């Protein structure tokens, strides 16, 4: 698209206060050096967005009345900033949310989702839709390092789920070393947990056990590749996992639910010297038997976001048909319906799992 065809104003969802999200007109941003302007085609909501709408979840969240959230989106490159050679106008791309300052020790080590200058836009950091304006708008500016070109077989709607899958991929990377041949439990059949099930299966896990409390999501997990699903309302998930593993426990656990009791469950269902990755955000402090973790030599990891260029690898899995995002999308809304979209996800109306905004 030629620059002259881009309007000066655009629709943009802005947070004006707790649970007060409105679509207003804002000026179209312009890309700087190393940046491109995207026309947003689709975006999706996640649990973090609910917390952002409710209040200042991130300490660096911009002031009410100015801030546009949205960190899972895909679009078309419509304008190039200076010194951009990696992309061309018309390219279809999906984003990852985080760009580190690329100057602190963590960023230099590749841990840019844990940037020591988090929220310091003046030093180069940005977390799209969290510390700077995001993708719940017609247009958004992204640095080229946060973009991945989409293959033709991946739609924009599917692509927004690839950003979600990037978090799952990063958790599996962190869990290490090799998934092939291992038995892994996933706690929480939400979008992150369900994409994790697909990725674990694609990477050759011997068995994937999925635990949760909603039968509809557990059924979907079975379709996604889980070998065993456990409804924690009906069966103690620790007992079920131990029974399925001959009393030994699993090699690793991905905790994707954020439920207060799940950390202790992960410790008890993991075999000695196993690994646990905490992925979900919790509602507050949790109680867990850390003595057991110490006595059995467990390793506990945490992750933030979709680091280690995980989104790019998730794109490859989607291109090869090993990651199927479409079944996870349950609801679709236009940008003007974003308030209802948020309410639908928050209240889990009609068993909402993943809610997508059709913007472009």
C-alpha positions as CSV (number, residue, x, y, z in Angstrom):
1,X,0.0,0.0,0.0
2,X,1.3,3.4,-0.9
3,X,1.8,5.9,1.9
4,X,-0.8,8.2,0.3
5,X,-3.5,5.5,0.8
6,X,-3.1,5.3,4.5
7,X,-5.6,7.5,6.4
8,X,-4.4,10.0,9.0
9,X,-6.9,8.7,11.5
10,X,-7.8,5.2,12.7
11,X,-10.0,3.3,15.0
12,X,-8.3,2.3,18.2
13,X,-9.6,0.7,21.5
14,X,-8.5,2.8,24.4
15,X,-8.6,2.1,28.1
16,X,-10.2,5.0,30.0
17,X,-10.4,3.3,33.4
18,X,-11.1,-0.1,35.0
19,X,-13.4,-2.1,32.7
20,X,-13.9,1.0,30.6
21,X,-12.6,0.2,27.1
22,X,-13.9,2.3,24.1
23,X,-13.2,2.5,20.4
24,X,-12.1,6.1,19.5
25,X,-10.2,7.8,16.7
26,X,-6.5,8.2,17.1
27,X,-3.8,9.4,14.8
28,X,-2.1,6.7,12.7
29,X,1.4,6.2,14.1
30,X,4.5,6.4,11.8
31,X,7.4,4.0,11.8
32,X,10.8,5.1,12.9
33,X,14.2,3.5,12.0
34,X,14.0,-0.3,12.0
35,X,10.2,-0.2,12.3
36,X,7.2,-0.9,10.0
37,X,3.6,0.1,10.1
38,X,1.2,-2.8,10.1
39,X,-2.5,-2.8,9.1
40,X,-3.9,-5.0,11.7
41,X,-6.0,-7.8,10.2
42,X,-6.9,-9.9,13.3
43,X,-6.2,-9.8,17.0
44,X,-7.1,-12.0,19.9
45,X,-7.7,-11.6,23.6
46,X,-6.0,-13.4,26.4
47,X,-6.2,-13.6,30.2
48,X,-3.5,-10.9,30.5
49,X,-5.7,-8.5,28.6
50,X,-8.5,-9.0,31.1
51,X,-6.1,-8.0,33.9
52,X,-4.9,-5.0,31.9
53,X,-8.5,-3.8,31.3
54,X,-9.3,-4.3,35.0
55,X,-6.5,-2.0,36.1
56,X,-2.8,-1.3,36.0
57,X,-1.5,-4.9,35.8
58,X,1.9,-3.8,34.6
59,X,3.8,-1.1,36.4
60,X,4.7,0.5,33.1
61,X,1.2,0.5,31.7
62,X,0.5,3.9,30.0
63,X,-2.0,6.3,31.6
64,X,-5.8,5.8,31.1
65,X,-7.3,7.7,28.2
66,X,-4.2,7.2,26.0
67,X,-3.4,3.5,26.0
68,X,-4.4,0.9,23.4
69,X,-3.8,-2.7,24.6
70,X,-3.5,-5.9,22.4
71,X,-0.4,-8.1,22.2
72,X,-1.6,-11.0,20.0
73,X,-2.2,-9.8,16.4
74,X,-1.3,-10.3,12.8
75,X,-1.4,-7.9,9.8
76,X,0.0,-6.6,6.6
77,X,3.1,-4.4,6.2
78,X,1.9,-1.1,4.7
79,X,4.8,1.3,5.4
80,X,8.5,0.9,6.0
81,X,10.6,3.0,8.3
82,X,14.2,4.0,7.5
83,X,16.8,1.2,7.3
84,X,14.2,-1.6,6.9
85,X,15.4,-4.3,4.6
86,X,13.9,-7.4,6.1
87,X,10.3,-6.9,5.0
88,X,8.4,-5.4,2.0
89,X,5.1,-3.6,1.7
90,X,2.4,-6.3,1.4
91,X,4.1,-8.9,3.5
92,X,1.8,-10.8,5.8
93,X,3.2,-11.1,9.3
94,X,2.5,-12.2,12.9
95,X,4.1,-10.6,15.9
96,X,5.6,-11.4,19.2
97,X,4.9,-8.9,22.0
98,X,8.3,-8.3,23.5
99,X,11.3,-6.4,22.3
100,X,14.0,-6.0,24.8
101,X,16.2,-3.0,25.1
102,X,19.0,-5.2,23.6
103,X,21.6,-3.5,25.8
104,X,21.1,-5.0,29.3
105,X,22.7,-8.2,30.5
106,X,19.5,-10.2,30.2
107,X,18.8,-9.1,26.6
108,X,22.4,-9.8,25.5
109,X,21.9,-13.3,26.9
110,X,18.7,-13.7,24.9
111,X,16.3,-13.3,27.9
112,X,14.6,-10.2,26.4
113,X,11.2,-11.0,27.9
114,X,12.9,-10.3,31.2
115,X,14.6,-7.1,30.1
116,X,16.2,-5.2,33.0
117,X,14.9,-2.0,31.4
118,X,11.3,-3.1,31.1
119,X,9.0,-0.2,30.4
120,X,11.9,2.1,29.3
121,X,10.9,3.0,25.8
122,X,13.6,5.6,25.8
123,X,16.1,2.8,26.1
124,X,14.5,0.7,23.4
125,X,12.3,-1.7,25.4
126,X,8.7,-2.2,24.4
127,X,6.0,-4.7,25.3
128,X,3.3,-4.3,22.7
129,X,-0.1,-3.7,24.3
130,X,1.4,-3.7,27.7
131,X,4.0,-0.9,28.0
132,X,3.3,0.7,24.6
133,X,0.3,0.8,22.3
134,X,-0.7,-2.6,20.9
135,X,-2.8,-4.1,18.2
136,X,-6.4,-3.4,19.1
137,X,-6.5,-0.8,16.4
138,X,-6.4,-0.4,12.6
139,X,-2.7,0.3,12.6
140,X,0.3,-0.4,14.8
141,X,4.0,0.1,14.6
142,X,6.4,-2.8,15.3
143,X,10.1,-3.2,15.2
144,X,11.3,-5.7,12.6
145,X,12.8,-8.0,15.2
146,X,9.3,-8.8,16.5
147,X,7.8,-9.9,13.2
148,X,7.6,-13.2,11.4
149,X,6.5,-13.6,7.8
150,X,3.4,-15.8,7.4
151,X,3.3,-18.7,4.9
152,X,0.3,-18.6,2.6
153,X,-1.3,-21.6,4.3
154,X,-1.7,-19.8,7.6
155,X,-4.6,-17.3,7.8
156,X,-4.4,-14.1,9.8
157,X,-7.0,-15.6,12.2
158,X,-4.9,-18.6,12.8
159,X,-1.8,-16.5,13.1
160,X,-3.0,-14.6,16.2
161,X,-3.0,-18.0,18.0
162,X,0.6,-18.5,17.0
163,X,1.6,-15.7,19.3
164,X,-0.2,-17.7,22.1
165,X,1.7,-20.8,21.0
166,X,4.9,-18.9,21.3
167,X,4.4,-18.9,25.0
168,X,3.9,-22.6,25.0
169,X,7.0,-23.1,22.9
170,X,9.1,-21.0,25.2
171,X,7.9,-23.0,28.2
172,X,8.9,-26.2,26.5
173,X,12.2,-24.7,25.5
174,X,12.8,-23.8,29.1
175,X,11.8,-27.2,30.4
176,X,14.4,-28.9,28.2
177,X,16.4,-30.8,27.3
178,X,14.5,-33.1,24.9
179,X,10.8,-33.8,24.9
180,X,11.0,-36.9,22.7
181,X,10.4,-40.0,24.7
182,X,9.3,-38.2,27.8
183,X,6.0,-38.1,29.7
184,X,4.7,-34.6,30.3
185,X,1.7,-33.4,32.3
186,X,0.0,-30.1,31.3
187,X,-2.2,-28.5,34.0
188,X,-4.8,-26.2,32.5
189,X,-6.6,-26.7,29.2
190,X,-6.7,-23.0,28.2
191,X,-5.2,-21.7,25.0
192,X,-1.6,-21.9,26.2
193,X,-2.1,-25.4,27.7
194,X,-3.9,-26.7,24.5
195,X,-1.2,-25.4,22.2
196,X,1.4,-26.9,24.5
197,X,-0.3,-30.3,24.1
198,X,-0.1,-30.0,20.3
199,X,3.6,-28.9,20.4
200,X,4.6,-31.6,22.9
201,X,2.9,-34.2,20.6
202,X,4.7,-32.8,17.6
203,X,8.1,-32.9,19.3
204,X,7.7,-36.6,20.1
205,X,6.6,-36.8,23.7
206,X,5.9,-40.4,24.7
207,X,2.8,-39.4,26.6
208,X,1.0,-36.1,27.3
209,X,-1.4,-36.0,30.2
210,X,-3.8,-33.0,30.4
211,X,-5.6,-32.0,33.6
212,X,-8.4,-29.5,34.0
213,X,-11.9,-28.8,35.2
214,X,-13.9,-28.3,32.0
215,X,-15.0,-31.4,30.0
216,X,-15.4,-29.5,26.7
217,X,-11.8,-28.3,26.9
218,X,-10.5,-31.7,27.9
219,X,-12.3,-33.2,24.9
220,X,-10.6,-30.7,22.7
221,X,-7.3,-31.5,24.4
222,X,-7.8,-35.1,23.4
223,X,-8.3,-34.1,19.8
224,X,-5.2,-31.9,20.0
225,X,-3.0,-34.9,21.0
226,X,-3.4,-35.6,24.7
227,X,-3.0,-39.3,25.5
228,X,-4.9,-39.0,28.8
229,X,-7.2,-36.3,30.1
230,X,-8.2,-35.9,33.7
231,X,-11.1,-33.8,35.1
232,X,-9.8,-32.6,38.4
233,X,-13.4,-32.1,39.7
234,X,-14.0,-35.8,39.4
235,X,-10.6,-37.4,40.0
236,X,-7.6,-36.2,42.0
237,X,-5.2,-35.3,39.2
238,X,-2.1,-36.3,41.2
239,X,-3.5,-39.8,41.9
240,X,-4.4,-40.1,38.2
241,X,-1.0,-39.1,37.0
242,X,0.8,-41.4,39.4
243,X,-1.5,-44.3,38.5
244,X,-0.8,-43.6,34.8
245,X,2.9,-43.7,35.4
246,X,3.2,-46.7,37.6
247,X,3.6,-44.5,40.7
248,X,6.8,-42.9,39.3
249,X,5.4,-39.6,38.2
250,X,6.0,-37.6,35.0
251,X,9.3,-36.3,33.7
252,X,8.0,-32.7,33.5
253,X,5.0,-30.6,34.3
254,X,3.8,-27.4,32.5
255,X,1.6,-25.4,34.9
256,X,-0.6,-23.3,32.6
257,X,-3.7,-22.7,34.7
258,X,-2.7,-20.2,37.4
259,X,-4.8,-22.0,39.9
260,X,-3.5,-21.7,43.5
261,X,-3.5,-25.4,44.2
262,X,-1.7,-26.4,40.9
263,X,1.9,-25.7,42.1
264,X,1.6,-28.2,44.8
265,X,-0.1,-30.7,42.4
266,X,2.8,-30.2,40.0
267,X,5.3,-31.0,42.7
268,X,3.5,-34.1,43.8
269,X,2.9,-35.5,40.3
270,X,6.6,-35.0,39.1
271,X,9.1,-37.8,39.5
272,X,12.4,-37.2,41.3
273,X,14.7,-35.0,39.4
274,X,11.9,-33.9,37.2
275,X,11.2,-30.3,36.0
276,X,8.3,-27.9,36.5
277,X,7.6,-24.8,34.4
278,X,5.2,-22.2,35.8
279,X,3.5,-20.5,32.9
280,X,0.2,-19.1,34.2
281,X,-0.2,-15.9,36.2
282,X,-1.6,-16.6,39.7
283,X,-4.2,-14.7,41.6
284,X,-1.9,-14.2,44.6
285,X,0.5,-16.1,46.8
286,X,0.3,-19.9,46.7
287,X,1.0,-22.6,49.1
288,X,3.1,-25.6,48.0
289,X,5.2,-28.3,49.6
290,X,8.6,-27.0,48.7
291,X,10.3,-29.4,51.1
292,X,9.1,-32.2,48.8
293,X,10.5,-30.4,45.8
294,X,13.9,-30.1,47.5
295,X,13.9,-33.6,48.8
296,X,13.2,-35.1,45.4
297,X,15.6,-32.8,43.5
298,X,13.0,-31.0,41.3
299,X,13.9,-28.0,39.2
300,X,11.3,-25.2,39.0
301,X,11.4,-22.7,36.1
302,X,9.3,-19.7,35.3
303,X,8.8,-18.0,32.0
304,X,7.5,-14.7,30.8
305,X,5.8,-14.3,27.4
306,X,7.1,-15.8,24.2
307,X,10.9,-15.5,24.4
308,X,13.7,-17.2,22.6
309,X,12.2,-16.4,19.2
310,X,9.6,-19.1,19.9
311,X,6.9,-17.5,17.7
312,X,9.0,-18.1,14.6
313,X,9.3,-21.8,15.4
314,X,5.6,-22.0,16.1
315,X,5.0,-20.5,12.6
316,X,7.0,-23.4,11.1
317,X,4.9,-26.0,13.0
318,X,1.7,-24.3,11.8
319,X,3.0,-24.3,8.2
320,X,3.6,-28.1,8.4
321,X,0.2,-28.8,10.0
322,X,1.6,-29.8,13.3
323,X,0.0,-26.8,15.1
324,X,-3.7,-26.3,14.4
325,X,-4.9,-23.1,16.0
326,X,-8.4,-22.9,14.4
327,X,-10.2,-25.3,16.7
328,X,-9.3,-23.1,19.7
329,X,-11.1,-20.1,18.3
330,X,-14.7,-20.0,19.6
331,X,-15.9,-16.4,19.2
332,X,-15.4,-13.6,16.7
333,X,-16.2,-9.9,17.0
334,X,-15.6,-6.7,15.0
335,X,-13.3,-4.1,16.6
336,X,-16.4,-2.0,17.6
337,X,-17.6,-5.0,19.6
338,X,-14.5,-5.2,21.7
339,X,-16.2,-4.5,25.0
340,X,-18.6,-7.4,24.4
341,X,-15.6,-9.5,23.3
342,X,-13.9,-8.8,26.7
343,X,-17.1,-9.6,28.6
344,X,-17.6,-12.8,26.7
345,X,-14.1,-14.0,27.5
346,X,-14.2,-12.9,31.1
347,X,-17.6,-14.5,31.8
348,X,-16.8,-17.5,29.6
349,X,-20.1,-17.0,27.8
350,X,-20.9,-20.0,25.6
351,X,-17.8,-21.7,26.9
352,X,-15.5,-19.1,25.3
353,X,-12.0,-20.3,24.8
354,X,-10.3,-17.9,22.4
355,X,-11.9,-14.7,21.3
356,X,-10.8,-13.0,18.1
357,X,-11.3,-9.5,16.8
358,X,-11.7,-9.3,13.0
359,X,-10.2,-5.9,12.3
360,X,-9.0,-5.7,8.7
